[in-house]
Amino acid sequence: MTRSKIVAIITGALSLLLAIGYLLLVQLLDFRGEMLPAPVDVVGWLVRDAL
């Protein structure tokens, strides 16, 4: 095989590994459940102290 074919195969394999890793990460984060907003009283306290 020529050098360019080897580089293409390595790049493709790395791309597949990154894609699979990303999908696993998304599934893991999605498995945690529904995202809930921060409590309003805490947000108001932070905004008041910033001013």
C-alpha distance matrix in Angstrom:
0.0 3.7 6.6 8.2 6.3 6.8 10.2 11.0 10.7 12.8 15.1 15.7 16.5 18.7 20.4 21.2 22.6 24.8 26.0 26.9 28.6 30.5 31.7 32.9 34.7 36.4 37.5 38.9 40.8 42.1 43.3 45.7 48.1 49.8 49.9 53.5 54.9 56.5 60.2 62.3 64.6 61.9 60.4 63.9 64.5 61.3 62.2 65.8 64.8 62.3 65.2
3.7 0.0 3.8 5.5 5.5 6.6 8.9 10.2 11.1 12.8 14.5 15.7 17.0 18.7 20.2 21.6 23.1 24.8 26.1 27.6 29.0 30.6 32.2 33.5 35.0 36.7 38.1 39.5 41.1 42.5 43.9 46.2 48.5 50.1 49.9 53.4 54.5 56.0 59.8 61.7 64.0 61.2 59.6 63.0 63.6 60.3 61.0 64.6 63.5 61.0 63.7
6.6 3.8 0.0 3.8 5.5 5.2 6.3 8.7 10.0 10.7 12.3 14.3 15.5 16.6 18.3 20.1 21.3 22.6 24.3 26.0 27.0 28.5 30.4 31.7 32.9 34.7 36.4 37.5 39.0 40.6 42.1 44.1 46.6 48.1 47.7 51.1 52.1 53.4 57.2 59.0 61.3 58.4 56.8 60.2 60.6 57.2 58.0 61.5 60.4 57.8 60.5
8.2 5.5 3.8 0.0 3.8 5.4 5.1 6.1 8.7 9.9 10.4 12.1 14.2 15.2 16.2 18.3 20.0 20.9 22.3 24.3 25.6 26.7 28.5 30.2 31.3 32.8 34.6 36.0 37.3 38.7 40.4 42.5 44.7 46.0 45.6 49.1 49.9 51.5 55.3 56.9 59.3 56.6 54.8 58.1 58.7 55.4 56.0 59.6 58.6 55.9 58.6
6.3 5.5 5.5 3.8 0.0 3.8 5.4 5.0 6.2 8.6 9.8 10.5 12.3 14.2 15.2 16.5 18.4 19.9 21.0 22.6 24.2 25.6 27.0 28.6 30.2 31.6 33.0 34.6 36.2 37.4 38.9 41.3 43.4 44.9 44.8 48.4 49.5 51.2 55.0 56.8 59.3 56.6 55.0 58.4 59.1 55.9 56.6 60.2 59.4 56.8 59.5
6.8 6.6 5.2 5.4 3.8 0.0 3.8 5.4 5.2 6.2 8.5 9.9 10.7 12.3 14.1 15.5 16.6 18.4 20.0 21.3 22.5 24.3 25.9 27.1 28.5 30.4 31.8 33.0 34.7 36.2 37.5 39.7 42.1 43.8 43.7 47.2 48.4 49.9 53.7 55.7 58.0 55.2 53.7 57.2 57.7 54.5 55.4 59.0 57.9 55.5 58.4
10.2 8.9 6.3 5.1 5.4 3.8 0.0 3.8 5.5 5.2 6.0 8.5 9.9 10.5 12.1 14.2 15.3 16.4 18.2 20.0 20.9 22.3 24.3 25.7 26.7 28.5 30.2 31.4 32.8 34.4 36.0 38.0 40.4 41.8 41.4 44.8 45.8 47.2 51.0 52.9 55.2 52.3 50.7 54.2 54.7 51.4 52.2 55.8 54.7 52.2 55.0
11.0 10.2 8.7 6.1 5.0 5.4 3.8 0.0 3.8 5.5 5.1 6.0 8.6 9.9 10.4 12.3 14.2 15.3 16.3 18.3 19.8 20.9 22.5 24.3 25.6 26.9 28.6 30.2 31.5 32.7 34.5 36.7 38.8 40.2 39.9 43.5 44.6 46.2 50.0 51.8 54.3 51.7 50.0 53.4 54.1 51.0 51.7 55.3 54.5 52.0 54.7
10.7 11.1 10.0 8.7 6.2 5.2 5.5 3.8 0.0 3.8 5.5 5.1 6.1 8.6 9.8 10.6 12.3 14.3 15.3 16.6 18.3 19.9 21.2 22.6 24.3 25.8 27.1 28.6 30.3 31.5 32.9 35.3 37.6 39.2 39.3 42.9 44.3 46.0 49.7 51.8 54.2 51.6 50.1 53.6 54.3 51.3 52.2 55.8 55.0 52.7 55.6
12.8 12.8 10.7 9.9 8.6 6.2 5.2 5.5 3.8 0.0 3.8 5.5 5.1 6.1 8.5 9.9 10.6 12.3 14.2 15.4 16.4 18.3 20.0 21.1 22.4 24.3 25.8 26.9 28.5 30.2 31.5 33.6 36.1 37.8 37.6 41.1 42.4 43.9 47.6 49.7 52.0 49.2 47.9 51.4 51.9 48.8 49.8 53.4 52.4 50.1 53.1
15.1 14.5 12.3 10.4 9.8 8.5 6.0 5.1 5.5 3.8 0.0 3.8 5.5 5.1 6.1 8.7 9.9 10.5 12.2 14.3 15.2 16.4 18.4 20.0 20.9 22.5 24.4 25.6 26.9 28.4 30.2 32.2 34.4 35.9 35.5 39.0 40.0 41.6 45.4 47.3 49.6 46.9 45.3 48.8 49.4 46.3 47.1 50.8 49.9 47.5 50.3
15.7 15.7 14.3 12.1 10.5 9.9 8.5 6.0 5.1 5.5 3.8 0.0 3.8 5.4 5.0 6.2 8.7 9.9 10.5 12.3 14.2 15.3 16.6 18.4 19.9 21.1 22.6 24.3 25.8 26.9 28.5 30.9 33.0 34.5 34.4 38.0 39.4 41.2 44.9 46.9 49.5 46.9 45.4 48.9 49.7 46.8 47.6 51.3 50.6 48.3 51.2
16.5 17.0 15.5 14.2 12.3 10.7 9.9 8.6 6.1 5.1 5.5 3.8 0.0 3.8 5.4 5.1 6.2 8.7 9.9 10.6 12.2 14.2 15.4 16.5 18.3 20.0 21.2 22.5 24.4 25.7 26.9 29.3 31.6 33.5 33.6 37.2 38.8 40.5 44.2 46.4 48.8 46.2 45.0 48.6 49.2 46.3 47.5 51.1 50.3 48.2 51.2
18.7 18.7 16.6 15.2 14.2 12.3 10.5 9.9 8.6 6.1 5.1 5.4 3.8 0.0 3.8 5.4 5.1 6.2 8.6 9.9 10.5 12.2 14.3 15.3 16.3 18.3 20.0 20.9 22.5 24.2 25.6 27.6 30.1 31.8 31.5 35.1 36.4 37.9 41.6 43.8 46.1 43.3 42.0 45.6 46.1 43.1 44.3 47.9 47.0 44.8 47.9
20.4 20.2 18.3 16.2 15.2 14.1 12.1 10.4 9.8 8.5 6.1 5.0 5.4 3.8 0.0 3.8 5.5 5.2 6.2 8.7 9.8 10.5 12.4 14.3 15.3 16.5 18.4 19.9 21.1 22.4 24.3 26.4 28.5 29.9 29.7 33.2 34.5 36.2 40.0 42.0 44.5 41.9 40.4 44.0 44.8 41.8 42.7 46.4 45.8 43.5 46.4
21.2 21.6 20.1 18.3 16.5 15.5 14.2 12.3 10.6 9.9 8.7 6.2 5.1 5.4 3.8 0.0 3.8 5.4 5.1 6.1 8.5 9.8 10.6 12.3 14.1 15.4 16.5 18.3 20.0 21.0 22.4 24.9 27.0 28.7 28.9 32.6 34.3 36.2 39.9 42.1 44.7 42.2 41.0 44.6 45.4 42.7 43.8 47.4 46.9 44.9 47.9
22.6 23.1 21.3 20.0 18.4 16.6 15.3 14.2 12.3 10.6 9.9 8.7 6.2 5.1 5.5 3.8 0.0 3.8 5.5 5.2 6.0 8.5 9.9 10.5 12.2 14.2 15.3 16.4 18.3 19.8 20.9 23.2 25.7 27.6 27.8 31.4 33.1 34.7 38.4 40.8 43.1 40.5 39.5 43.2 43.8 41.0 42.4 45.9 45.2 43.4 46.5
24.8 24.8 22.6 20.9 19.9 18.4 16.4 15.3 14.3 12.3 10.5 9.9 8.7 6.2 5.2 5.4 3.8 0.0 3.8 5.5 5.0 6.1 8.6 9.8 10.4 12.2 14.2 15.2 16.4 18.1 19.8 21.6 24.0 25.6 25.3 28.9 30.3 31.9 35.6 37.8 40.2 37.5 36.3 40.0 40.6 37.8 39.0 42.6 41.9 39.9 43.0
26.0 26.1 24.3 22.3 21.0 20.0 18.2 16.3 15.3 14.2 12.2 10.5 9.9 8.6 6.2 5.1 5.5 3.8 0.0 3.8 5.4 5.1 6.2 8.7 9.9 10.6 12.4 14.2 15.4 16.4 18.3 20.6 22.5 24.0 24.0 27.7 29.3 31.2 34.9 37.1 39.7 37.4 36.0 39.7 40.6 38.0 39.0 42.7 42.3 40.4 43.3
26.9 27.6 26.0 24.3 22.6 21.3 20.0 18.3 16.6 15.4 14.3 12.3 10.6 9.9 8.7 6.1 5.2 5.5 3.8 0.0 3.8 5.4 5.1 6.2 8.6 9.9 10.6 12.3 14.3 15.2 16.4 19.0 21.1 23.1 23.6 27.3 29.3 31.3 34.9 37.3 39.9 37.6 36.6 40.3 41.1 38.7 40.0 43.6 43.2 41.6 44.6
28.6 29.0 27.0 25.6 24.2 22.5 20.9 19.8 18.3 16.4 15.2 14.2 12.2 10.5 9.8 8.5 6.0 5.0 5.4 3.8 0.0 3.8 5.5 5.1 6.1 8.6 9.9 10.5 12.3 14.1 15.2 17.2 19.8 21.8 22.0 25.5 27.4 29.0 32.6 35.2 37.5 34.9 34.1 37.8 38.4 35.9 37.4 40.9 40.3 38.7 42.0
30.5 30.6 28.5 26.7 25.6 24.3 22.3 20.9 19.9 18.3 16.4 15.3 14.2 12.2 10.5 9.8 8.5 6.1 5.1 5.4 3.8 0.0 3.8 5.4 5.1 6.2 8.6 9.8 10.6 12.1 14.1 15.9 18.1 19.6 19.4 23.0 24.7 26.5 30.1 32.5 35.0 32.6 31.4 35.1 36.0 33.4 34.7 38.3 37.9 36.2 39.2
31.7 32.2 30.4 28.5 27.0 25.9 24.3 22.5 21.2 20.0 18.4 16.6 15.4 14.3 12.4 10.6 9.9 8.6 6.2 5.1 5.5 3.8 0.0 3.8 5.4 5.1 6.2 8.6 10.0 10.4 12.1 14.7 16.5 18.2 18.7 22.5 24.5 26.7 30.2 32.7 35.4 33.3 32.2 35.9 37.0 34.7 36.0 39.6 39.4 37.9 40.9
32.9 33.5 31.7 30.2 28.6 27.1 25.7 24.3 22.6 21.1 20.0 18.4 16.5 15.3 14.3 12.3 10.5 9.8 8.7 6.2 5.1 5.4 3.8 0.0 3.8 5.5 5.1 6.1 8.6 9.8 10.4 12.9 15.3 17.7 18.4 22.1 24.4 26.3 29.7 32.5 34.9 32.7 32.1 35.8 36.6 34.5 36.1 39.5 39.2 38.0 41.2
34.7 35.0 32.9 31.3 30.2 28.5 26.7 25.6 24.3 22.4 20.9 19.9 18.3 16.3 15.3 14.1 12.2 10.4 9.9 8.6 6.1 5.1 5.4 3.8 0.0 3.8 5.4 5.1 6.2 8.5 9.8 11.3 13.9 15.9 16.0 19.5 21.6 23.2 26.7 29.4 31.7 29.3 28.7 32.4 33.1 30.8 32.5 35.9 35.5 34.3 37.5
36.4 36.7 34.7 32.8 31.6 30.4 28.5 26.9 25.8 24.3 22.5 21.1 20.0 18.3 16.5 15.4 14.2 12.2 10.6 9.9 8.6 6.2 5.1 5.5 3.8 0.0 3.8 5.4 5.2 6.0 8.5 10.3 12.0 13.5 13.7 17.4 19.5 21.7 25.1 27.6 30.3 28.2 27.3 31.0 32.1 30.0 31.3 34.9 34.9 33.6 36.6
37.5 38.1 36.4 34.6 33.0 31.8 30.2 28.6 27.1 25.8 24.4 22.6 21.2 20.0 18.4 16.5 15.3 14.2 12.4 10.6 9.9 8.6 6.2 5.1 5.4 3.8 0.0 3.8 5.5 5.0 6.0 8.9 10.6 12.9 14.1 17.8 20.5 22.8 26.0 28.7 31.4 29.5 29.0 32.7 33.7 32.0 33.5 36.9 37.0 36.0 39.0
38.9 39.5 37.5 36.0 34.6 33.0 31.4 30.2 28.6 26.9 25.6 24.3 22.5 20.9 19.9 18.3 16.4 15.2 14.2 12.3 10.5 9.8 8.6 6.1 5.1 5.4 3.8 0.0 3.8 5.5 5.1 6.9 9.8 12.5 13.4 16.9 19.6 21.4 24.5 27.5 29.8 27.7 27.5 31.3 32.0 30.2 32.1 35.4 35.2 34.4 37.7
40.8 41.1 39.0 37.3 36.2 34.7 32.8 31.5 30.3 28.5 26.9 25.8 24.4 22.5 21.1 20.0 18.3 16.4 15.4 14.3 12.3 10.6 10.0 8.6 6.2 5.2 5.5 3.8 0.0 3.8 5.4 5.6 8.0 10.0 10.1 13.6 16.0 17.9 21.1 24.0 26.4 24.3 23.9 27.7 28.5 26.7 28.5 31.8 31.7 30.9 34.1
42.1 42.5 40.6 38.7 37.4 36.2 34.4 32.7 31.5 30.2 28.4 26.9 25.7 24.2 22.4 21.0 19.8 18.1 16.4 15.2 14.1 12.1 10.4 9.8 8.5 6.0 5.0 5.5 3.8 0.0 3.8 5.4 6.1 7.9 9.2 12.9 15.7 18.2 21.3 24.0 26.7 25.1 24.7 28.3 29.5 28.0 29.5 32.8 33.2 32.5 35.4
43.3 43.9 42.1 40.4 38.9 37.5 36.0 34.5 32.9 31.5 30.2 28.5 26.9 25.6 24.3 22.4 20.9 19.8 18.3 16.4 15.2 14.1 12.1 10.4 9.8 8.5 6.0 5.1 5.4 3.8 0.0 3.8 5.4 8.7 10.7 14.0 17.3 19.5 22.2 25.3 27.7 26.2 26.2 29.8 30.8 29.6 31.4 34.6 34.8 34.4 37.5
45.7 46.2 44.1 42.5 41.3 39.7 38.0 36.7 35.3 33.6 32.2 30.9 29.3 27.6 26.4 24.9 23.2 21.6 20.6 19.0 17.2 15.9 14.7 12.9 11.3 10.3 8.9 6.9 5.6 5.4 3.8 0.0 3.8 7.0 8.4 11.3 14.6 16.3 18.9 22.2 24.4 22.7 23.0 26.6 27.4 26.3 28.4 31.4 31.5 31.4 34.5
48.1 48.5 46.6 44.7 43.4 42.1 40.4 38.8 37.6 36.1 34.4 33.0 31.6 30.1 28.5 27.0 25.7 24.0 22.5 21.1 19.8 18.1 16.5 15.3 13.9 12.0 10.6 9.8 8.0 6.1 5.4 3.8 0.0 3.8 6.5 9.2 12.8 15.1 17.4 20.5 23.0 21.9 22.1 25.5 26.7 26.0 27.7 30.7 31.3 31.2 34.0
49.8 50.1 48.1 46.0 44.9 43.8 41.8 40.2 39.2 37.8 35.9 34.5 33.5 31.8 29.9 28.7 27.6 25.6 24.0 23.1 21.8 19.6 18.2 17.7 15.9 13.5 12.9 12.5 10.0 7.9 8.7 7.0 3.8 0.0 3.8 6.3 9.8 12.7 15.0 17.7 20.6 19.8 19.6 22.9 24.5 23.9 25.3 28.2 29.2 29.1 31.6
49.9 49.9 47.7 45.6 44.8 43.7 41.4 39.9 39.3 37.6 35.5 34.4 33.6 31.5 29.7 28.9 27.8 25.3 24.0 23.6 22.0 19.4 18.7 18.4 16.0 13.7 14.1 13.4 10.1 9.2 10.7 8.4 6.5 3.8 0.0 3.8 6.7 9.5 12.3 15.0 17.8 16.7 16.3 19.7 21.3 20.4 21.7 24.8 25.7 25.4 28.0
53.5 53.4 51.1 49.1 48.4 47.2 44.8 43.5 42.9 41.1 39.0 38.0 37.2 35.1 33.2 32.6 31.4 28.9 27.7 27.3 25.5 23.0 22.5 22.1 19.5 17.4 17.8 16.9 13.6 12.9 14.0 11.3 9.2 6.3 3.8 0.0 3.8 6.6 8.8 11.5 14.4 13.7 13.5 16.7 18.4 18.0 19.3 22.1 23.3 23.4 25.8
54.9 54.5 52.1 49.9 49.5 48.4 45.8 44.6 44.3 42.4 40.0 39.4 38.8 36.4 34.5 34.3 33.1 30.3 29.3 29.3 27.4 24.7 24.5 24.4 21.6 19.5 20.5 19.6 16.0 15.7 17.3 14.6 12.8 9.8 6.7 3.8 0.0 3.8 6.4 8.4 11.6 10.9 10.1 13.2 15.2 14.7 15.7 18.6 20.0 20.0 22.2
56.5 56.0 53.4 51.5 51.2 49.9 47.2 46.2 46.0 43.9 41.6 41.2 40.5 37.9 36.2 36.2 34.7 31.9 31.2 31.3 29.0 26.5 26.7 26.3 23.2 21.7 22.8 21.4 17.9 18.2 19.5 16.3 15.1 12.7 9.5 6.6 3.8 0.0 3.8 6.3 8.7 7.3 7.1 10.4 11.8 11.5 13.1 15.7 16.8 17.1 19.6
60.2 59.8 57.2 55.3 55.0 53.7 51.0 50.0 49.7 47.6 45.4 44.9 44.2 41.6 40.0 39.9 38.4 35.6 34.9 34.9 32.6 30.1 30.2 29.7 26.7 25.1 26.0 24.5 21.1 21.3 22.2 18.9 17.4 15.0 12.3 8.8 6.4 3.8 0.0 3.8 5.6 5.6 6.6 9.0 10.4 11.3 12.9 14.7 16.2 17.3 19.4
62.3 61.7 59.0 56.9 56.8 55.7 52.9 51.8 51.8 49.7 47.3 46.9 46.4 43.8 42.0 42.1 40.8 37.8 37.1 37.3 35.2 32.5 32.7 32.5 29.4 27.6 28.7 27.5 24.0 24.0 25.3 22.2 20.5 17.7 15.0 11.5 8.4 6.3 3.8 0.0 3.8 5.5 5.1 6.2 8.6 10.0 10.6 12.2 14.4 15.5 17.0
64.6 64.0 61.3 59.3 59.3 58.0 55.2 54.3 54.2 52.0 49.6 49.5 48.8 46.1 44.5 44.7 43.1 40.2 39.7 39.9 37.5 35.0 35.4 34.9 31.7 30.3 31.4 29.8 26.4 26.7 27.7 24.4 23.0 20.6 17.8 14.4 11.6 8.7 5.6 3.8 0.0 3.8 5.5 5.2 6.2 8.8 10.0 10.6 12.5 14.4 15.9
61.9 61.2 58.4 56.6 56.6 55.2 52.3 51.7 51.6 49.2 46.9 46.9 46.2 43.3 41.9 42.2 40.5 37.5 37.4 37.6 34.9 32.6 33.3 32.7 29.3 28.2 29.5 27.7 24.3 25.1 26.2 22.7 21.9 19.8 16.7 13.7 10.9 7.3 5.6 5.5 3.8 0.0 3.8 5.5 5.1 6.3 8.8 10.0 10.9 12.6 14.8
60.4 59.6 56.8 54.8 55.0 53.7 50.7 50.0 50.1 47.9 45.3 45.4 45.0 42.0 40.4 41.0 39.5 36.3 36.0 36.6 34.1 31.4 32.2 32.1 28.7 27.3 29.0 27.5 23.9 24.7 26.2 23.0 22.1 19.6 16.3 13.5 10.1 7.1 6.6 5.1 5.5 3.8 0.0 3.8 5.4 5.2 6.3 8.6 10.1 10.8 12.8
63.9 63.0 60.2 58.1 58.4 57.2 54.2 53.4 53.6 51.4 48.8 48.9 48.6 45.6 44.0 44.6 43.2 40.0 39.7 40.3 37.8 35.1 35.9 35.8 32.4 31.0 32.7 31.3 27.7 28.3 29.8 26.6 25.5 22.9 19.7 16.7 13.2 10.4 9.0 6.2 5.2 5.5 3.8 0.0 3.8 5.5 5.2 6.1 8.6 9.9 11.0
64.5 63.6 60.6 58.7 59.1 57.7 54.7 54.1 54.3 51.9 49.4 49.7 49.2 46.1 44.8 45.4 43.8 40.6 40.6 41.1 38.4 36.0 37.0 36.6 33.1 32.1 33.7 32.0 28.5 29.5 30.8 27.4 26.7 24.5 21.3 18.4 15.2 11.8 10.4 8.6 6.2 5.1 5.4 3.8 0.0 3.8 5.5 5.2 6.3 8.7 10.3
61.3 60.3 57.2 55.4 55.9 54.5 51.4 51.0 51.3 48.8 46.3 46.8 46.3 43.1 41.8 42.7 41.0 37.8 38.0 38.7 35.9 33.4 34.7 34.5 30.8 30.0 32.0 30.2 26.7 28.0 29.6 26.3 26.0 23.9 20.4 18.0 14.7 11.5 11.3 10.0 8.8 6.3 5.2 5.5 3.8 0.0 3.8 5.5 5.3 6.3 9.0
62.2 61.0 58.0 56.0 56.6 55.4 52.2 51.7 52.2 49.8 47.1 47.6 47.5 44.3 42.7 43.8 42.4 39.0 39.0 40.0 37.4 34.7 36.0 36.1 32.5 31.3 33.5 32.1 28.5 29.5 31.4 28.4 27.7 25.3 21.7 19.3 15.7 13.1 12.9 10.6 10.0 8.8 6.3 5.2 5.5 3.8 0.0 3.8 5.5 5.1 6.6
65.8 64.6 61.5 59.6 60.2 59.0 55.8 55.3 55.8 53.4 50.8 51.3 51.1 47.9 46.4 47.4 45.9 42.6 42.7 43.6 40.9 38.3 39.6 39.5 35.9 34.9 36.9 35.4 31.8 32.8 34.6 31.4 30.7 28.2 24.8 22.1 18.6 15.7 14.7 12.2 10.6 10.0 8.6 6.1 5.2 5.5 3.8 0.0 3.8 5.5 5.5
64.8 63.5 60.4 58.6 59.4 57.9 54.7 54.5 55.0 52.4 49.9 50.6 50.3 47.0 45.8 46.9 45.2 41.9 42.3 43.2 40.3 37.9 39.4 39.2 35.5 34.9 37.0 35.2 31.7 33.2 34.8 31.5 31.3 29.2 25.7 23.3 20.0 16.8 16.2 14.4 12.5 10.9 10.1 8.6 6.3 5.3 5.5 3.8 0.0 3.8 5.5
62.3 61.0 57.8 55.9 56.8 55.5 52.2 52.0 52.7 50.1 47.5 48.3 48.2 44.8 43.5 44.9 43.4 39.9 40.4 41.6 38.7 36.2 37.9 38.0 34.3 33.6 36.0 34.4 30.9 32.5 34.4 31.4 31.2 29.1 25.4 23.4 20.0 17.1 17.3 15.5 14.4 12.6 10.8 9.9 8.7 6.3 5.1 5.5 3.8 0.0 3.8
65.2 63.7 60.5 58.6 59.5 58.4 55.0 54.7 55.6 53.1 50.3 51.2 51.2 47.9 46.4 47.9 46.5 43.0 43.3 44.6 42.0 39.2 40.9 41.2 37.5 36.6 39.0 37.7 34.1 35.4 37.5 34.5 34.0 31.6 28.0 25.8 22.2 19.6 19.4 17.0 15.9 14.8 12.8 11.0 10.3 9.0 6.6 5.5 5.5 3.8 0.0
